[in-house]
């Protein structure tokens, strides 16, 4: 994004840009909204940008990341992706949760009901 295309002071524009950049990072599965959905940028009407909080000079990005690479690496990638799209604001990345895939594979076929294992 060029300097001419940086978001204005409009919190909605900034929040949407941060959301798009954060979700584009490999390893980010979704944005986190907190236990009561309170983490968001609330806009006029009923619009909001969940998982992004835009404040005075600051953008907080709350993410859920996939297991695999170290969490700090993914958080750093989110930070690097969001900083260029939010202008002169400080970016703080919060990793709120970790998605760990539970393996459903098992060794061989399951025994039939009543069959000895």
Residue frames relative to the residue before (quaternion, step in Angstrom):
aa qw qx qy qz dx dy dz
X 1.0000 0.0000 0.0000 0.0000 0.00 0.00 0.00
X 0.3542 -0.7343 0.5354 0.2207 3.58 -0.79 0.95
X 0.6769 -0.4833 0.3537 0.4279 3.56 -1.27 0.32
X 0.6275 0.5497 -0.3387 0.4351 3.59 1.06 -0.72
X 0.7302 0.4379 -0.2305 0.4710 3.57 1.12 -0.66
X 0.4065 0.7122 -0.4887 0.2978 3.61 1.23 0.07
X 0.5720 -0.6121 0.4134 0.3567 3.57 -1.04 0.73
X 0.5032 -0.6252 0.5061 0.3159 3.51 -1.18 0.65
X 0.7221 -0.4204 0.3141 0.4507 3.55 -1.23 -0.26
X 0.4455 0.7015 -0.4481 0.3296 3.57 1.29 -0.11
X 0.4260 -0.7361 0.4604 0.2546 3.62 -0.51 1.14
X 0.6304 0.5486 -0.3425 0.4293 3.59 1.01 -0.69
X 0.6590 0.5012 -0.2966 0.4760 3.56 0.97 -0.88
X 0.6525 0.5064 -0.3044 0.4745 3.56 0.97 -0.90
X 0.6704 0.5089 -0.3003 0.4489 3.59 0.87 -0.95
X 0.6583 0.5030 -0.3125 0.4648 3.60 0.93 -0.85
X 0.6457 0.5125 -0.3206 0.4664 3.59 0.97 -0.82
X 0.6590 0.4992 -0.3039 0.4735 3.59 0.96 -0.86
X 0.6300 0.5431 -0.3236 0.4510 3.59 0.99 -0.86
X 0.6774 0.4989 -0.2892 0.4567 3.57 0.83 -1.02
X 0.6736 0.4993 -0.2939 0.4589 3.58 0.91 -0.92
X 0.6727 0.5011 -0.3039 0.4517 3.60 0.90 -0.90
X 0.6965 0.4793 -0.2816 0.4538 3.58 0.89 -0.89
X 0.6161 0.5542 -0.3449 0.4408 3.60 1.21 -0.36
X 0.5601 0.6105 -0.3890 0.4028 3.60 1.25 -0.27
X 0.4455 -0.6731 0.5121 0.2936 3.60 -0.80 0.96
X 0.7333 0.3817 -0.2970 0.4779 3.56 -0.91 0.89
X 0.6263 0.4712 -0.3487 0.5139 3.59 1.21 -0.28
X 0.2211 -0.8057 0.5368 0.1172 3.57 -0.61 1.11
X 0.7748 -0.1624 0.1156 0.6000 3.58 1.13 -0.61
X 0.5002 -0.5922 0.5166 0.3637 3.52 -1.34 0.04
X 0.3608 -0.7301 0.5430 0.2046 3.57 -1.11 0.69
X 0.2396 -0.8032 0.5349 0.1062 3.56 -1.00 0.84
X 0.5545 -0.5944 0.4028 0.4207 3.59 1.24 -0.01
X 0.6901 -0.5228 0.3088 0.3938 3.59 -1.20 0.41
X 0.7761 0.2902 -0.1628 0.5357 3.59 1.13 -0.52
X 0.5631 -0.6281 0.3720 0.3874 3.58 1.24 0.34
X 0.4160 0.7606 -0.4223 0.2649 3.55 1.25 0.33
X 0.6239 0.5192 -0.3628 0.4577 3.60 1.16 -0.30
X 0.4050 0.6676 -0.5178 0.3495 3.53 -0.30 1.32
X 0.3664 -0.6353 0.6085 0.3032 3.48 -1.37 0.14
X 0.2070 -0.8004 0.5558 0.0872 3.54 -0.49 1.22
X 0.1508 -0.8060 0.5720 0.0218 3.52 -0.83 1.09
X 0.6932 -0.4604 0.3239 0.4502 3.61 -1.19 0.27
X 0.7400 0.3029 -0.2787 0.5320 3.54 -1.05 0.77
X 0.6891 -0.4660 0.3339 0.4432 3.56 -1.01 -0.68
X 0.4407 0.7060 -0.4497 0.3242 3.59 1.25 0.26
X 0.0960 0.7622 -0.6391 0.0370 3.51 -1.21 0.65
X 0.2897 -0.7052 0.6113 0.2125 3.53 -1.30 0.32
X 0.2516 -0.8117 0.5109 0.1296 3.59 -0.10 1.29
X 0.8031 0.3166 -0.2385 0.4449 3.55 -1.13 0.76
X 0.7149 0.3366 -0.2248 0.5702 3.58 1.30 -0.14
X 0.0559 -0.7850 0.6165 0.0251 3.56 -0.87 0.96
X 0.1305 -0.7867 0.6022 0.0376 3.55 -0.63 1.19
X 0.0095 0.7950 -0.6048 0.0455 3.54 -0.75 1.10
X 0.7516 -0.3499 0.2763 0.4862 3.57 -1.26 -0.28
X 0.8628 -0.0577 0.0026 0.5023 3.56 -0.40 1.23
X 0.7311 0.3848 -0.2081 0.5236 3.59 1.24 0.16
X 0.0938 -0.7545 0.6464 0.0642 3.54 -1.18 0.69
X 0.1475 -0.7697 0.6175 0.0666 3.56 -0.78 1.09
X 0.1184 -0.7855 0.6071 0.0192 3.54 -0.82 1.09
X 0.1149 -0.8022 0.5855 0.0208 3.58 -0.59 1.21
X 0.0000 0.8363 -0.5453 0.0572 3.57 -0.49 1.22
X 0.2524 -0.6677 0.6691 0.2070 3.48 -1.44 0.31
X 0.1330 -0.8193 0.5562 0.0406 3.57 -0.75 1.04
X 0.5320 -0.6153 0.4948 0.3057 3.50 -1.32 0.54
X 0.5193 -0.6053 0.4951 0.3448 3.55 -1.14 0.59
X 0.4547 0.6564 -0.5090 0.3215 3.57 -1.15 0.49
X 0.8070 0.1175 -0.0666 0.5749 3.57 -0.15 -1.22
X 0.6265 -0.5181 0.3920 0.4305 3.60 -1.13 0.41
X 0.5851 -0.6053 0.4182 0.3412 3.56 -1.02 0.85
X 0.6434 0.5402 -0.3283 0.4319 3.57 0.96 -0.82
X 0.6192 0.5366 -0.3443 0.4584 3.60 1.08 -0.66
X 0.6747 0.4768 -0.2960 0.4795 3.59 0.87 -0.93
X 0.6352 0.5249 -0.3313 0.4597 3.60 0.96 -0.81
X 0.6468 0.5153 -0.3125 0.4674 3.58 1.00 -0.79
X 0.6440 0.5118 -0.3177 0.4715 3.58 1.04 -0.77
X 0.6195 0.5213 -0.3414 0.4774 3.59 1.06 -0.73
X 0.6422 0.5285 -0.3204 0.4535 3.58 0.90 -0.91
X 0.6859 0.4860 -0.2811 0.4630 3.58 0.87 -0.98
X 0.6617 0.5036 -0.3089 0.4615 3.60 1.09 -0.64
X 0.7219 0.4637 -0.2500 0.4486 3.58 0.97 -0.85
X 0.5860 0.6251 -0.3757 0.3531 3.62 0.94 -0.83
X 0.7174 0.4589 -0.3019 0.4285 3.66 0.72 -0.86
X 0.7262 0.4608 -0.2563 0.4412 3.61 1.11 -0.44
X 0.7048 0.4652 -0.2730 0.4608 3.61 1.23 -0.05
X 0.5665 -0.6262 0.3869 0.3704 3.58 1.17 0.34
X 0.7948 -0.3180 0.2421 0.4568 3.57 -1.12 -0.75
X 0.4298 0.7120 -0.4601 0.3109 3.59 1.13 0.42
X 0.4848 -0.6177 0.5315 0.3176 3.56 -1.22 0.56
X 0.1891 -0.7762 0.5929 0.1013 3.58 -0.94 0.88
X 0.0477 -0.7738 0.6316 -0.0026 3.54 -0.87 1.04
X 0.1821 -0.7879 0.5836 0.0736 3.56 -0.70 1.14
X 0.1135 -0.7702 0.6268 0.0320 3.54 -0.90 1.04
X 0.1834 -0.7424 0.6316 0.1278 3.58 -0.81 0.97
X 0.1840 -0.8454 0.4986 0.0527 3.53 -0.20 1.36
X 0.8095 -0.0069 0.0302 0.5863 3.58 1.11 -0.51
X 0.2971 -0.7225 0.6003 0.1711 3.51 -1.37 0.33
X 0.2613 -0.7405 0.5984 0.1591 3.57 -0.82 1.02
X 0.0334 -0.7846 0.6188 -0.0172 3.53 -0.65 1.13
X 0.3388 -0.7480 0.5343 0.2008 3.55 -0.57 1.15
X 0.2712 -0.7417 0.5932 0.1562 3.55 -0.91 0.96
X 0.3854 -0.7372 0.5075 0.2248 3.54 -0.68 1.08
X 0.1952 -0.7778 0.5878 0.1071 3.54 -0.94 0.93
X 0.4855 0.6553 -0.4436 0.3715 3.56 1.27 0.14
X 0.0512 -0.7716 0.6333 0.0311 3.51 -1.21 0.57
X 0.5781 -0.5973 0.4300 0.3523 3.55 -1.24 0.32
X 0.8616 0.0159 -0.0472 0.5052 3.54 -0.56 1.18
X 0.6859 -0.4836 0.3495 0.4166 3.53 -1.33 0.11
X 0.5049 -0.6248 0.4957 0.3300 3.53 -1.19 0.53
X 0.4970 -0.6383 0.4771 0.3434 3.59 -0.99 0.67
X 0.5409 -0.6013 0.4756 0.3459 3.55 -1.16 0.63
X 0.6329 -0.5368 0.3845 0.4043 3.57 -1.16 0.56
X 0.7968 0.2533 -0.2222 0.5016 3.55 -0.87 0.96
X 0.5744 0.5841 -0.3787 0.4306 3.58 1.24 -0.24
X 0.4932 -0.6573 0.4848 0.2995 3.57 -1.01 0.80
X 0.2967 -0.7589 0.5523 0.1763 3.54 -1.05 0.71
